[in-house]
Amino acid sequence: MATRTKQRTQGATGLRPNCLSFPEVLAQSVSMIAPSTVPAALIAFVFINAGNGTWFAYLIATIGLAFVCFNINQFARRSASPGALYTYVTQGLGSMAGVLCGWALTMAYLLLAANVTAGFSHYTNVFLSGFGLQVPSVVLFAVCLGIAWYFAYTDIQLSAVLMLILEIASVGVVLLLALLVLAKQGFSIDPSQLTLAGTTPSGISLAMVLAILSFTGFESATTLGDEAKNPTWSIPRALFWSAMLVGCFYVILSYTMVSSFSDYVTPLNETDAPLSVMADLAGVGWLGVAINIALI
């Protein structure tokens, strides 16, 4: 009876059960965060309020997420369910809190999908503009959603592996750019950032709203209760390490970006493609093209 019940539960999810290794579960959370897109899309908005304290806002957000992971993992170590945070919140705080959490997650994932789809359209046209071409956004929206649906529907393991490969490649290219920028600056220390010059507590507080939103999706590994191998071991670790690794990435990139634009004619928050500008400033314009392709 128990076996039949488990089979019915797994069959209801529509995804292949017990197939994802720890790296693939980690890839789910990391790719849902989409860290390679944040330097191009969100860090500039964090900079508006935090200024030289942008890196500090991300550091505090990362520490905060570590505590959130600690709380989630109290449940994730003991049970695994496709219901994800909805199930955990219901168990800990009751049905009303669970309903609120469920709707919040639904809105977050819908808005995240809209954001990523718009980003795909924007950076595709940024890349094509170099060839004098432009494609209507609605066409690119359809292409993006169609490709994502195909890989997710075909096989959960295929989509997880693909996400892992793409995110490693894109994050690697962005980190290479950061290293080249720091090398061009002689790896000198930026005292205005380390002393948080011009930064106010209220600015940091406002900036942290977007800094925390930069981690949206880190909890998505909790939805893989059926698909993950040994889920009570792999899911808690995927949550923690996705938040910590991505947080370190944000701190490094935000510091590098603010430093790069300190003497640039156009402020960071007014630049459409900040990573491409950084590549030009570092004398590696070709890397800006590679980054746009990676972001796409």
N, C-alpha and C positions, 0 to 999 in steps of 0.2 A: 504493500500500500504506500509506504513512504517513498519507494523508488518511483512508483507511478505518479505520485503527487509531484515529486521533484522534476520528473520528465515533463509533466504538464506545465509546471511553472516556467521551466527553461524554454519550452516550446512557445509559450505565450510571448516571450520577449522578442522572438523573431531573429535573434542573433546566435551565432555558434557558441555554445557554452564551453567553459574550461579550456580555452585555447590561448589566452593572452599571457605572455611572460611578464616579469616585472618591468623590463625596459619598454614594453608595449603599453602597459598600464601607465607608466610614467609619461609616455608619449601622449597619451590621451589628455592628461592634465596640462602638460607643457604646451601642446599644440592648441588647446582651447584658450589658453592665456594669450597665445600668439605673440610672444615677447619681441620677435623681430619687427613687428609692426608698431609697437609702442614708441620707440625712438622717433619714428617717422610721423606719428599721429598724436600722441598724448603728452610726451615730455615737454613740448613747447607750451602746452596749456598749463601744465604744472608750474613751469617757469614764470608764467604771468604773475602768479601770486607769491611763489617762493623765491624767485630770483636766484641769488647765489646760494640759497638753501635748498635748491631743487634736489640735489643728491641726498641731503639730510632728510627731506620729506620722504624720499623712497626708502631710506634706511629705517626710519621710524615705522613706515608702513610694513616693511619686511618683518620687523620684530613683532608688530601687531599680528601679522598673519601667522607667525610661529605659534603664538598663543591660541589663535583660532584653530590651527591644526591640532594642537594638543587637546583641545576640547572635542573636536570632531573624532579624533582617533580613540577617545574613550569608548565610543560606540563602534567605530570601524574595526577595532581589534577583536570585538566580540561577535559581530554579525555583519553579514554582507547581503545587500538587497538592491535590486534595480531602482528602488524608491529613493535611494541616495539620501541627501540631507533632509528631505521631507520626512522620511521614516525616523531618522535620528532625532529631529526636533520634536516630532510627535511623541516619541518615547520619553524624552527628557522634560518637555515643557507643556505637553498636552495637545489636544486636537486643534484648538484655535490657533496656537502658535504654528502648528504644522501646516494649516491651511495658508496662513500668511507667508510662511517660508516657501510653500509650493508655488504660490502665485508670483512671489518675488523671483524665484528661480526661472519660472516660465518667461517672465518679462525680461530677465537678464539675458537668457539664451536667445530670445527673439531679437533683442536689441543688439546683442553681440553678432548674430548672423547678419543683421542689416549693416552693422558697422564694417564687418569684414568684407561683405559683398561690395559696399561702396568703396572701400579701400582697394579692392581688386580692380574695380572700374577706373579709379583715379590713377593708380600706378601703371595700369596697362596703357592708358592714354598718355601719361608722362613718357613712357618708353616709346610709344609709337610716334609721339610728336617729333622725335629725333629723325624720323623718316618722312615727316610731313603728313602723317596720317592721323585720323581721329575716328573712333567708333562710338556710335550712340550708346549712352550709358545703359539703356534698357536692354540692349543686345548683350553687353558684357555682364549685366546682372544675370541674365538667363544662362549664359555660358558658365559663369561661376557656380550657380546653384545646380546646374545640370551635372557638372563634373563632380562636385561634392556629393550629390545624391548618388551618382553612379558608384563611386568607390565605397561609400558607406553602405549602400544596399547590397553590393556584390559580396562583400565579406568583411566582417569586423576586423579580422587580423590583417587583411590587405590594407584597409584604411589606416589602421594603427601603425603599421610598418611604414607606409607612405608618409604619414604625418611625422614620424620620427626622423626619417631621412630628410624631408623638406625643412624641418625646423632646425636640425643640426647644420644643414647647409646654409640656411639664411642667417642663423645666429652666428655661425662661424665667419661669414663674410662681414657682418656688422662689427664683430669683435676685431677682425683684422683691420678694418678701417679705424677703429678706436686706437688700436696699437700704433698704426702709422701716424695718426694725428698726434698722439703723445710723443712719438719718436721725433717728429718734426719740431715739436716744442722743446725737445731735449729732456723730456720727462721732468720738466720743472714743476714745482708746486705752485698752485694758484692760491695765494694767501687770501684773496677776497672770498673765495668759496670756503676755505677751511675756517675762516673767522666768521662766516655767515654775514658778510658785510651788507648792510641795507636790508637785512631780513627781519621780519617782525613775527612774533608768536601767532598773530591772527593770520598773517600770510601763510605761514606753515600749516596752520589748521585748515585753511581753505584748500591749500594745495594737496593736502593729504586725502581729500575726498577723491580727486582724480588719481592720485597715486595708488590708493586702494583699489579703485576701479580698474587700474592697469592689471590687476591680478584676477579679474573676472574669468571664471572657468577653471580655476585651480582645483576646485572641488569635484570636477566632472568625473574623475576616476571613481568616485563613489557609486556611479551608475553602473559600473561593470561588475556587480556582485555575482552575476551568473557567468560572465565571459572570462573573468580572470582566473588564472591558476592560483590556488592558495590565496584567496582574496583577503582574508583577515590578516595576512602578512604583507602582501604586496600593495594593497590599497593605502593603508596608513603611511607606509614609506613613500609611496608616490605622491601623496598629498604634501608631506613635509618637504621632500626634496624638490618638488616642483616649485613650491613657494620660495625656498631658500636659494636655489640656483637662479631662478628668474629674478629674485630680489637683488642678488649680487650683480647680475647683468644690468639691471636698471640703475643701480648706484654708479657703476662704472661708466655707463653710457651717458647718464645725465651729467655727471661731472665733466666728461670729455666734451659733450655738446655745448654746455655753457661756456667752457673754456675756449672752444673753437670760435664761438660767435662773439666773444668779448670785444674784439676789435673789428668785427665785420660791419659793413655799412648797413646791412639790413638786420634788425633784431631777430632773434631765434623764433619768437612767436609770430613773426610776419613772413616767414619763409615757407613756401609750399612744399619743397622737397629738401628738408634740412640735411639729410644724409648725403644727397648728391652735392650740395654746397660744401659739406665737409670734405668730400672726396676731391673736389676741385681745389679747395684750400690746401689740402695735403699734397697736391700735385699728382693725384692718381684718379683723374676723371673717369678712366675706364672702370674703376671699381664702383663708381656711382651707378654706371649702367648695370653692372653685375648685381648690385644691391637692389635696384629696381626690379630686375628679373626675379631675384630671390623673394622679394616682397610679394610680387604677383603670384 
